[in-house]
Amino acid sequence: MRTIVKICGLSTEETLDAAIAAGADMVGLNFYPKSPRFVTPERAAVLAARARGKLAVVALTVDVPLPALGDLVAAVDPDWLQLHGTEDEDTIRAARRTFGRPVMRAVGVSATGDLAAAARFAAVADRVLLDAKPPKGPGALPGGNGIAFDWDLLAGLEAGPYMLSGGLSVGNVAAALAAAPVIGVDVSSGVERAPGVKDPDLIHAFVSAVRAVGPIAARSQLESIAP
Ligand SMILES: O=C(O)c1ccccc1NCC(=O)[C@H](O)[C@H](O)COP(=O)(O)O
């Protein structure tokens, strides 16, 4: 099975088409109002319709209450939900049940102890996104900060539906995949020329860099995972 590639925080037709042409598997549409990647539900609906059947569209939200999430799902009809805040297991279960879509839960990692939280969420979510923790201080976003964490912390990660994110780029994604036993990768800042401005050439280069690593089975620590 090939490594899953998600390009997060798209907002234009041009960059969506680049992700599709490059062979990405998922794109993220960002509904966090303070993000430079924020898209309105109306704009997202246009992009999601364009992507339909070509790759999976992920609606990324941060601590949005279920009724408002329902409005978003109705407007955009995403294939996946990505919960990138402090949503607990009950909320994940409720979102899966209510909206009938798979849920990805992001988990910040800065120490091996965080892998316990990741495993807890992996038991109830369809996928867990292992991301860098946001930096402290004003202006930091819950994600999309372009910061990598120490991938060696993942050496003891049990096989599971884990994807890796945080500071990935064309230059480091092969090393990240060599270190981290994950089924996929997610990138945002690393394929941008400025915050919120995705670059079609960088999207192509990033997907090519992942494909050059080869399928998951070529990474020995993942031979037993069937996502
Ligand atoms: O990207 C954002 O602006 C963002 C804002 C609020 C919550 C999550 C956000 N991004 C989540 C993602 O899925 C990113 O792709 C992931 O954090 C990695 O980002 P980066 O380090 O910039 O590649």
The ligand as a MOL file (V3000), in Angstrom:
LIG
                    3D

  0  0  0     0  0            999 V3000
M  V30 BEGIN CTAB
M  V30 COUNTS 23 23 0 0 0
M  V30 BEGIN ATOM
M  V30 1 O -2.8070 25.0540 9.2400 0
M  V30 2 C -3.4310 25.7670 10.0240 0
M  V30 3 O -3.4950 26.9990 9.8820 0
M  V30 4 C -4.1350 25.1430 11.1890 0
M  V30 5 C -4.8320 25.9780 12.0550 0
M  V30 6 C -5.4890 25.4420 13.1390 0
M  V30 7 C -5.4590 24.0860 13.3630 0
M  V30 8 C -4.7770 23.2500 12.5000 0
M  V30 9 C -4.1020 23.7690 11.4030 0
M  V30 10 N -3.3920 22.9360 10.5520 0
M  V30 11 C -3.4230 21.5150 10.7310 0
M  V30 12 C -2.7580 20.6440 9.7500 0
M  V30 13 O -3.3230 19.6120 9.3780 0
M  V30 14 C -1.3650 20.9250 9.3090 0
M  V30 15 O -1.1650 20.3440 8.0570 0
M  V30 16 C -0.3970 20.3130 10.2840 0
M  V30 17 O -0.5570 20.9530 11.5160 0
M  V30 18 C 1.0460 20.5030 9.8020 0
M  V30 19 O 1.3090 21.8200 9.5200 0
M  V30 20 P 2.7450 22.2820 9.0190 0
M  V30 21 O 3.6950 22.0900 10.1390 0
M  V30 22 O 2.5600 23.7030 8.6700 0
M  V30 23 O 3.0840 21.4530 7.8300 0
M  V30 END ATOM
M  V30 BEGIN BOND
M  V30 1 2 1 2
M  V30 2 1 2 3
M  V30 3 1 2 4
M  V30 4 1 4 5
M  V30 5 2 4 9
M  V30 6 2 5 6
M  V30 7 1 6 7
M  V30 8 2 7 8
M  V30 9 1 8 9
M  V30 10 1 9 10
M  V30 11 1 10 11
M  V30 12 1 11 12
M  V30 13 2 12 13
M  V30 14 1 12 14
M  V30 15 1 14 15
M  V30 16 1 14 16
M  V30 17 1 16 17
M  V30 18 1 16 18
M  V30 19 1 18 19
M  V30 20 1 19 20
M  V30 21 2 20 21
M  V30 22 1 20 22
M  V30 23 1 20 23
M  V30 END BOND
M  V30 END CTAB
M  END
